Amino acid sequence: MSDLFSAQNVRAEGTWESPGPLADRMRPRTLDEVIGQDHIVGPGRLLRRSIQADRLSSVIFYGPPGTGKTSLARVIANTTRGHFESLNAVLSGIKDIREAIDRADERLRLYGKRTILFVDEVHRWNKAQQDALLPWVENGTVILVGATTENPFFEVNRALVSRSRVFQLKPLLPGDLLETARRALLDAERGYGRWKTGFGEGALEHIVEVAGGDARSLLNALELAVETSVPAWPPSPDAEIFISMEAAEESIQRRAVLYDRDGDYHFDTISAFIKSVRGSDPDAALYWLAKMVRAGEDPSFIFRRMIILAGEDVGLADPHALSLVVSCAQAFERIGFPEGSFPLVHACLYLATAPKSNTAMSFFDAMAEVEKEDAEVPGHLRDASRDAESLGHGKGYIYPHAYRDHWAAQQYLPSSLMGRTFYIPSNSGYEGKIREDVLGKRELQAAIVFGDGENAGGGEFLTWSASSKGREGWFKRLESGRSGLLLSDRNALFGALTIARHHRILVPLAGDGLLLWEGLRRVPEGLCAGLVDGEGAREALLRYAAALDGTEQPELAVFSGGILPSPARCGEWFSSQRFDHIIIREPWRAGKAVSGTHADGIGDAFRALASGARELLVPGGSLALLASPPRLGGRISRVLEETPLDKNRAAELAEAEDAFFGKTGSETPLWWTWDREDLERSFGEAGFSVKLTLLDQKEERLITRKDLENWFNGERSRWGAFMSGKIPPESLLLIRRALEERIQKGPLLWKWKSALVSAAVP
């Protein structure tokens, strides 16, 4: 093992020696001594759990200098039960790699002991050197811990990266640097705790500011400032050392802004440029463009990215954007710099101010569908010039130009994808103008192709109808609709939160896995914990997660005592007792988690949820909750609006349902009485900042005669009992007959509203 991981200070009797620089002496020895980087080594984070459990797989630490890459390697060396070796890619070659591998292989074969190999500056190895290490990482002879200041996805062997987990370290915050300096000044063994150290006004703050997130730069400057502020070093014990502003300024120099055309600055700057253009900020776009040009960036690279952006982010919102950028690129090729700046800026400003649409991404949805199922071409779309007579190819095809407006509705997708939509036009620019036409034709096409009632049975492209035996086709369609509704709810919940890869998410009522797996995808370097109401649900989710590595699996606990447990219980079950986000879907559907009949009790239920969430969330944490107030639910009177039901009967039903959904009383269940205002008020009283959005929901529902019998039965249905007391029998009979006629035509479009609550802790 290199001297990097050896003891730091040697103190002879009556003397004080510092064999290494302060930055090296003050390296953390344990996870608890690590300052900053909470997003990867904080409580509950994946890397922390892996190190503590000594189950580390190959990792690459990537970040600017002075952020703790080598320090984390030292912590691993102090923690692991395996053998730890280190190499520096600047000083080591293939011979050193082979010798380290031979030792690791012998250690594994003879003693069953694994080897963790730390490679500093791993990007400095060439491809051949990295390839020499690859097979031994792949077969488990060594576990690689690499450190690099360059983006490993560009500078490290792709195969090596694919077998490692990449952790990005960030520049330290000013508070972290101040804490680093404080520890160095107070540590009597490794730092300057043997002396009383003082600073002139603003001196320490200046060092912290100029260090720019680099702990090594900070400690080097601090060492220079302290040890040059006395006549001779070391001074006598308990001496006072004063660092003036002048000494602080001399000890650290401001670093120049860097732009490496082959490194991270190159990719970060073009990323900032693209995001500024996408965000329609012409000022920021010009700034980043100027920075790239000033640094000597290749204009053809900038134009290439703008051409991509014109198709990806502007698209049909401005169909001319693509041709304009291509024209500007061609103009630049003809004239070059300095006059070529004008077409370069022209393209930049045009894209930055153009309307935006990324509907071209719908192509990838279609591609995913193709990869999932290679469906047959419908017969009426096949080539009639070859097999029309023998196989009937092309039979039934409708020639659009023979119709008014040169369009006619017919099936174009494969039968198995009937009703599937990929392209959803945006409201932006030119695309907004064609949106109404596209959606209108799609709706009309669905109405004719899917036909119902007397229009049903129109040929091959009518793959199911209301009269089909068992109505299997309807159920297939409704199943697809149900999936779409669930995904819509999931997207709305996650869209209400700002989630980083290292965050910790808690998902109550996680038995269906809908939110759990999406949460796991969103926080690959954090924690996703779920609560289920039974051991069977927990086992089912664990079976699904069996293919994942142990440290990557969700953490699950059985909890049936409500919606949210206490932080103490979470601490017993999970790696963290507090979370960055809590996500809940429909906690009170059909009375779940709310019992009793006293109307005032619903406030208690909401307040309990709000206060419980407040205890579980870290400062700045947030909660997303989607629930459907019964009072905003679907109503039969709305379903019958498009039927020939007598207007008087329709008015009777609407009035009775208004009374039914608005009623309260001692016999009214709690879950029936609440509304969105109750929910919003409860979270506000708990100290959350609350945003509540009403979502329009809809779903096709296939209703049977048995359902109608239950609805209109006063003994089985509260609705039926209430309607019997409000509507005369003859009117109620006509209403039922109208509903019976309607359900024969197919599913009912059931509409309701859901409340999406986004609540944040200050």
N, C-alpha and C positions, 0 to 999 in steps of 0.2 A: 504494500500500500504506500502511496506517495506521501511526502511530508505534508501535503495539504490536509491530511486527516490526523496529524499527530498532535501532541499536546502543544499548547500555545505559549504559555509563559513559564519561565524558569526563574524562581525567586531564591536567591542565595541569602543566607542569614545576614541581616542588616543592610541588604542591597535590594534594588528593584531593577529587574532586567526586562526588556521588551524585545525578544528576538525577532518578532515579526511586526509588520505595520499594524496600526490600530484596527483597520478594516478587517484584517485577517484574525486578529485576536478576539474581536467582538462577534465573530460568526455565531449564530444560534447553535446550541447543542441539542435542544429538544424542540418538539413541535410547539410547546408553550412559549418558547423564547422567540419564535418567528414573529416578526412585526410586519403587518400588512398582509396582502395576498389572502385575505379572509375568504375570497371567492373560491379558492381551491384547497385551503388548509383549515378553514374555520370549522366549528362544530357541525357534524353531520355531513361534511363534504366528502366526496368520493376518495380523493387522494389521502385525506387524513385517516379515513377508515382503513384504507389499504395499507398505509404505513403502520398504523397501530396494530392491525391484525397480522402484520408481516406476510401479506399476500400480494405483494407488489408484482405487477406485470410490467413489461417493458414500457418505459415512458420517455418522453422528450420534453424538457423544460425550455420554453421559448420566450424570450423577452429582452428588453433593453439591458444594457450593463447596469449592475448595481441593484438589481431587483430581487436577488436571493436564489438564483439557480444553483450555484455551487453550495450555498448554505443549506438548501433542501437536500442536496446530495449528502452533505455531512450529517444531517439529521437521520437520513436513511442509514448511513454507515453506523451511527450510534444505536440504531433501533433494531436492525435486522439480525436474525440468528444465522443467516448465511454469511459466506465469506465476501468481503467487499474489496474490490480492486479498482484502481483509477488510472486512466490514461489521459494525456492531453494531446488532442489531435494535431496541435502545432508541432509538438516535439516527437510524436510517435509515428512509426510507419508500419508496414505490413508485418515486418519481423516482430515488432512488439505485440501486434494483435495476435499473431500465431502463438507466441510464447504465453500470452494471457489465456488463450483458448486451451492450449495444452494443459495448463495448470488447472483450469476450470473443469476440463474433461476428466482429468485424473481424480480430482476432488470428488466429482459426481460419481464416478465408477467405483472408487475404493471406499469412500466414506458416506456416499449418499447425500453430500452437502452441496447445496446450490451456490452459485456465484453471481453476485450483482456487480456488473462492470459499469463504472462511471466514466463517460467520455466527455471531457470538456471541449468546447468549441468543435462539436462533431461535424459541423458544416465545412470545416477546413480540410477534412479528408476528401480525397478525390473519389471518383466512382469506383475504381478498382479497390481502394482501401475499404470503402463502405461495403462493397460486394463480398470482401473477404470475411466480414463479420456476419453478414446476412444469414447463412445456413445455420450458424450456431445460435443465433437468436431464435430462428424458426424452430429448431428442434429442442429448445429449452436448455441447452448447455449453459448459456449465460442469460441473465436478465439485464437488458440494456437500460441504463439511465443516462440519457444524452442531454447536453446543455448547448444552446445555440442562441446567438443574438439575431440570426437571420431566420426568415420564415421557413420552417422545415418542409413545407409543402412544395417549395421551389428549390431549396438548397440541399435537401437530404434525399437520398435514394428513396424513390416512391415505395418500393417493396419494404424498405426498412420502416418507413412512416406507417404503412398499412398494418404493420405488426406491433405498433406502439400506440399508446394513447398520448396525445399532445396536450400539454397544459400551458396556457399562455399566462405569463406573469406580467403584471402591469406596473408602471412607474409608481413609486410610493407617494402617498399623499403628504402634504405638509405636516399634518398631525403625526403621521407615521415617522417622518424624518425627525421631528422634534423628540419623539419618544426614543428613537435610536440614539440621538445625541444625549439625552438625559441619562440613558443607561450607561453610555460610555463614560460620562462625567461622574457617575456615582459608583461604578464598579471598581472596587479597590484592588481586585485581583488582575483583571484584564485591562481596565481603563485607567481613569484618573481620579478615582475615589479617595486616594491617599492625600489629595490636596483640595483646598477650597478654591473653586474656580468661579470667577464672575465675568460678566460680559457687559460691555458698554451698550447703551440704548440702541436696539435694532441690530446689534452685531450678529447674534445667533440667528435671528430671523433672516438676515441677509444671506448667511451661509446656506440656510435651508432653502431659500427661494432660488438661489443660483444653482444649487445641486440638482434641481429639476427632476426630482423623483429618484435620483441615483444615490443609494445608501453608501456605496463605496466612495463616490465623490464627496459626499458629506463628511464621512469619517476621515478621509485623507486630508480634507481642508481643516477639519477640527484638530487633527493631530498636528498639522503644521502651525495652526494658530496658537495652540496651547504650548507646544514645545519650543516655539520661538519667542514667546512672550516673557521668558525669564532669562537671566544672564547665562546660566548654565543648566544643562539637563542631566540627570533629574535634580530638582531642587530638594531642599531638606523636607522631611515629613511635616505635614500640616502647614506647609507654606501656602500663601495666597497667590493665585495666578489671575491676572486680569487681562481679558482680551478686548482690545479697543475696536471700534468700527474700522479704523485704518488697518489693523492687523487682520481683521476678518476679510476685508476687501482684497488684501494682498495674498491671502491664503487660498483664494478660489477665483478662478477666472470664468467669465461667462463663455459658454460653448457656442460655436457658430451653428446656425440652422443647417442641417445636413440634407442632402438629396442625392441618394445613391441610385443611379439609373439601373443598377442590377440588384438592388436590395429592397428592404421593406419600405423605405421612404418612397421609392418609385411606385410601388403598388398601393401604398396608403394614400398618396397624393392623387393618383388617377382615380382611386375609389372615392375620395372626397369630391373630386371634380364631377364624376358621374352622378353621385348622390345629390350634388347641388343642382345639376341640370335637371335631374329627375324631380327634384323638389321645387322646380320653377323659381330658383333664386339666381337671377342673372349676375348680381354683384359677386356672390360667392363663386359662381362659375368662372367669372373673369379673373378673380384672384388666383384660383387654383390653376387656371390655364396659364396665367402670367408666370406663376412659380415654375411650372413645367417647362415653358419656353425658356425662361431665364436659366434654368439648370441644364439646358441642352437636350431636352427630351426629343425623340424622333417624332416629327409632325405626322408621319404616316401612321404611327401607333395611336396618336390622339385621334386622327380621323377614323381609324379603324374602330375605335371604341365609340365614337359618335355615330357611325353608321349602324353599329349594333343597337345603340340606344334608340335611334330613330325607328327601328323596327320593334324593339322590345317595349319601350316606354312611351312612345308617341303613337305609333301604330296608325290605326284608322281614325284616330281623333284628328290627325292632319296627314292625309295620304301623300301630300307633297313633300313632307319632311325628308323622307329617304332620298328622293331624287335631288333635292336641294343640297343635302350634305355630300352626296356623291359628286355633284357638279362642283362644289367648293373644293373637294379633294383633288379633282382633276385640274381645277384652276391653279391650285397651289403647286402641283407638279410642273406646271408650265412656267410659273414666275418665281417660285421659291422665296426665301427671305431676302430683304426685309418686307417687301410689298406683299408677300404671301401672308403676312399677318392679317390682312383684311379678309380674305375668304375664310381663314381659320376662325377669326372672331365672328364673322357673319354666321357661320354654321353653329358656333357656340351659342350666340344670342338667339338665333332662330329656335333652336331646340329648347333653350331655357324658358322661352316665353310661349312656346307652343302648348296647346292643350294636350293632356296626357291620357293615355289608355294602354293597358298591358293585356288587352284581350287576346293578343297573339299567343299568350301562354296557354290558351285553351287547347292548342295543338297537342300539348303534352298530356292533357287529359285524354284526348283521342288516342294518342300513342299508347297510353297505359291500358286503354280498353282493348286495343289491338293485341297487345302482349298478353292480356288476360284471356282473350278468346278470339280466335281467328274465325269470325263468323262468315257464313256463306252469303254470296251476292243474291238478293231476291230475284226470282225468275223474271219479273217484268223489267228488270234493269240489265239483264244479260244481253250479250251481243246477238241480235236477231239475224245477222247476216250469215251465221254459220249453222245454227241448230234450231231455227224457229219451227220448221215443219216437224222434225222428229221429236224434239224435246220441249217444244213450246216456249223456247227462250224469247223473251221480249213481249210475250203475249200480255195484254193488259196495260202496257205502258201508255201514259198520257202525254201527248206532245204539247208542251206548255205554249208554244207559239200559236197554237190553234185557238187559244182562249184570249179573252180580253185581258189586257195588262200583261200578256205573255207569261201567265202563271196559272197553275192549277195544282190543287193539293193532291199529293199521293205519297206513298211510302218510299223513302230513299235509304234509310238506315236498314241494316239487317233486322230480321224479325225479332231476334233476341234482344235488340237494343231499342225497340220501339219506345218512344217517349223520352229517350236519353237526350239531354242537351249538353253541348260542350261550349258553344259560343254564346256569351251573354253580352250584348252590346252595352258599352258604357254611355253615360249621358254627356260625354265630353266632345266638344268640337263637332267635326263632320260626323263622327260616329253617333252623336246624339241625334242627328237629323235622320239617320237610317234606323235608329233603335225602334221607333214605333212601327215602322214597316216590317222589320224583321220579326219582332215579337207578334205582331198582328197576324202575319202569315203562318207563323208557327202555331199559334192558338187555333186558327182556322183549319190548318192541316191536321192537328190533333183531333179536332171535333169531327172531321169528315173521315179520316183514316180509322180512328177508334170507334166511329159511329155507334149509336145506340138506338134502341126501340125499332122503329120501322126502317131505319136506315142501316141497320146492322146486316152483316153478312155480305159485304161488298167484294169478296174475292180473296185471293191469296194474301194480300197485304192486310186483311182484317184477321189477325191471328187469334182473336178472342172476342167474345161479345157477352152481353148480359144474359143471353139465353143459353150459353154454352153449358154442357153438362157439369154439374158440380161447381161451376163458375171458377174453375181453377185459374183461368187467365186473370180474372179480377184480383184474386188473392196474390198472384205473382206481382201484379202491378202495385197493389197496395203495400206489399212487403218492401218493394223498392222505395215507395214513398215514405214509409216509416224510417228506412235507413237515411233518406235525405233529411228528414226532420231531425233525427238524432244528430247527424253531422252538422246541421245548421245550428242546433243548440250548442254543440261543442265549440264550433267556431265563434259563436257569439260570446261564450264565456271566456275563452282564451283571448279573444280579440279585445276584451275589456281590461286586460292586464298587460303590463310591460314585464316580460319574463326574460331573464338572462340565463345563460347556460349553467351557471353555478348556483342558481336559486334553489330554495327548499319549498316544496309544494305539499300541502296536505289536502287529500281528497276524501271527505266523508261520504258515506253511502256509495262506496266504490265497487259494489258487487258486480255490476254489469261491465266494468272495465272501460267504459266509454271515455271517461275523463282520465283514468289512471294511465293508460298506455300513451295517450297524447301528452300527458304531463311528463312521462318518462322520456319521450322523444325531445321535449323542450328543455330538459335539464340534465343532459348527459354527464355533466361534471358536478351536479348537485345532489339533491335528494327528492324522491317522489314517494310519499307515504300514503297509504290508503287504509280506511276503516271499513270493515264489513260487518254484517250483523250475524254471521254464523261461521262455524268452522268449515262447513262444506264450501261456502263461497271463497273462503281464504285458500283452501286446498285447490280449488279449481283455478284460481288466479295464479297460484304458485306453479301449477302444472304448465300453464301457458308460458310462464316466465322461465321454465326450466332450461331453455336454450341459452339464456343469458348468463354471463359470468356472475358469480355470487355478489360481488360488490356493485354490479350494475342493475341488479334486480330491485323492484320496488320493495319497500318495507311495509308489511301488512300486519294489522292487528284486528282482533274481533272485539267489537264494541256495540252493545245493544242497549246502552243506558241513555240514549238520546242521540243528538247529532254531533256534538263536540265534547271531547273529554277535557280534563284539566291538563295544564302543562306538565304536572308531575307524572300523570299517567303516560303522556306522550314521551316523557323522558325515560320511562320504564320500557316502552315498546320500541321506540325509534332512536336513531342516532342523534336526533336533536329534539328538544322539547318546544322549540319555537320555530316559526316558519316565515318565509317571505310572502307566501300566497296561500289562500284557502279557496277552493273551488267547489261549489255545491250546485247540484241540479235537482229541482223539484223535491225539496225536502218534505213538503206537506201535501203531496199529491194523494188524494183520497184519504186524507186524515192521518197520513204517516207522521209519527213523532208528535202529534198533537191529539190529546184525548180530552174527554169531558164535554160539557155542553154550555158552560157559563161563558157568555160572549166576551166579558172582560179578560178572561184567561188567555186569549190569543196574544194580548200585549205582553203578558208574562213570558210566553213562549218565544216571541220575537226578541224581547229584551235579554232573555237567557242566551239566545244564539248570538246576539250582538256582543254582550259582555264576554262570552266564552271566546269569541273570535278575537276580541281585543287582547285578551290574555295570551293567546297563542301566537299573535303576530308580532314581529320585530318592529321597531320604529321605522316608518316608511313602508311597512308591509301593506298588503291590500287583499281584499276579498271580492270574489265575483260570485253572485248568486242569481240563478234563474228560477223563477217560480210563477205559477199560473193562478192568479186569484180566481176563485170560483165565480165571483160576480162579473168577471170579464170573460166567462166561458162561452162556448157555443150554445145556440138556442134553436129549438125546432122551428120557432116562428120565422127565423131568418132562412132556414132551409126551404120553407114553403113559400117564400116570397115569389119564386118563379113558377109556381103552380097555379092552376085556375081556381084556387080556393077563394070562396066568396070573401069580399073585402071586409064585411062585418065579422065573419068568423076569424079572419086573419087578425083583425084588430083585437078581438076578444082574447085570442091566444097570446098576442104580444103583450097585452096589458096584464094578463095573468102571470106570464113568465117574469115580467118586470117585478111584480109583487113577490113572486116566489124567490127570485135571486136576491131581493133586497130585504127579505124578512129576517127578523131576529126573534129571540125568545128563549125561554128556559129549555125548550126541547131541541133547539137548533144546535147541531154539532159545531164545535169550535172552528174546524177547518172550513166551514161554509161561510163564516161571517167576515173573514178578513178581506182587506183591500190593500192596494199598493201603498196608500198613505200610511197605513199601520207599519209596514215594513220600513219605509223610508224614515219615519219618525223614530223608530226604535234604534236604528243605527246612528242617527244624528244625536240622540240623547246619550249614546255610549261614547261619543267623542269622535266618531268617524266623520270625514268629509264624504258626502254621499252624492252619487249621480245615479238617477233612476231613468231608465229608458223603457218605453213600452214597445214590444215587438209584435207585429202582426203575424200570427201563426195560422197555418191551414194544413189540412190533411184530408185525404179521401178516405171515407169510412164506408165499408160495405155493411148495410143494415139488413137483418133478416126478419121474417115474421115473428120469430121467437123473441127477438129484441123488442118488437112493438108490443107483444103481449106483456112483457115485463114492464115496459114503460107505462102503459096505460092501466096496469093493475094497481089499484089503490092499496092493496095489502102488501105488495112487494116493493113498491116504489114510492118514495116521498113525493116525487114529481107527480105521479099519477094520483096520489091521494089529494094533493093540493089542487090539481086541475079539476078533479071531480067536484070539489067544493066551490070552485070559482066559475066554471063554465057549465052551462046547461048540457044535459046528456046528449040531446040531438046535435048540438054544435060540436061537442067532443067527438061524436061518431063521425061527422063529416070531416073533421080534422084528421082523424085516424085513417079514413079512406083515402084522403088526399095524400097522406104520407105513404100509404101502401102502394098507391099508383106510382109515386115518385121513386120508391126503392126498386121497383121493377126495371127502371131504366138504367140502373147502375149505382155506383157509389155516390154518397152525398159528400159535398165539399164542406167540411166542418171547419169553421173559423173561430178563433179565439185570440186573446192577447196574453202575452207573458210579460212579466216584469223582470228586467235585467238590472240588477243592483251592482254597482261598482263602488265599494267603500274602502277608503284608504285611511291608515293610521298616520297622524301627523309626524 
